[in-house]
Each structure stands twice: as C-alpha cells, then as structure tokens.
Amino acid sequence: MDRIKRLSYEVLDKHKSKFGEDFADNKKLLDEFAIVRSKGLKNEVAGYITKFIKNEKREEEFKKSQAEASIEESAPVEETVEIETETTPETEETVIEVGVETPEAPETTESSEEKTE
C-alpha cells in the first residue's frame, strides 16, 4: 500500500488538475504520465487516484455546505405566527350534550331547551 500511495502522490503532484472522478479516464491518463508495466499495479494506482479525487471533492462540498449553514444561522430569522380566532355572536348559546345511554337509567322526556329556560 505504501508503494501505491507513493506512486499516486508523485503523479498527483505533477498532474493533479488533469485527473478526474472516472477510473477509466484516470487509467488512460496514468499511461501518458507514468510508465507502469504491471497491469495490476496500474489499476491500483489509478483506483487510488480516483478515490483520492472523489474524497477531495466530497470534502469541498461538505465545507461549502457547512459555511452556508453557518451563514444562515448567523442571520436573524423573523417568524410570524398568525392566530385565527372564531367569533360567535353573544346571543347564541352553544349546548353540548355528552352522555352514555344505559338501559337501566331512566329516560327523561324534558328537552334541553326547557332546562335552560
């Protein structure tokens, strides 16, 4: 692994801007910039370069999002809350009857209107 990292960093020091996130493209570019006779070693170096570039881009995006989030947090946020109230005329009375009818309870024939008067 040390050899792969060392070779990758040597190539990246000189030609970092030319490499991207695509493994196949990085493999072709590696053929242009370095002489690697072993196919397996070339694939490992190209893979390491690809992984390295992807991680750098992810870190940059993360830092940008963190910076944007800190800017949004520092700005004062005003919240408005609207409260809706229902108005009912004062002359009307709302009667809510809650009860459970059981067969043992005696039924009353008086209506609720007669009770309120």
Steps between C-alpha positions, in 0.01 A plus 500: 500500500788738567626450147156573351459816708852618424460449125156662504623807688796537264269504199243725674767755598580563136166444323220524757280737298477253211355210702128465571246272661487241219720194548533417127607855413747507788647170383558642150653817643727293721634328186590843361671637812670192646648173389339219696572160353282295731132505408392432859719776640373745239139415592569544871674835449221625270241380754678675786521823298128476419410441864726786610341747255145395597575542871647847441189612311272361772696686767479825302123464459462421870702807598292718267176370648632556853599856409157568351330353806705718735411809295131413518520444877671832564233697312205597718183316413165663554203275551143612480224301657142566400227407742152459367214548742143406435245755604154386593208727566447551870126438483534142381566227751689191408374191678707186497341192643725215599360187645480126477162338484465189708187287508483528881498879507156660496431706190396860540253654261605858561700655221811698560330822392250474787784450749684815398195724523 
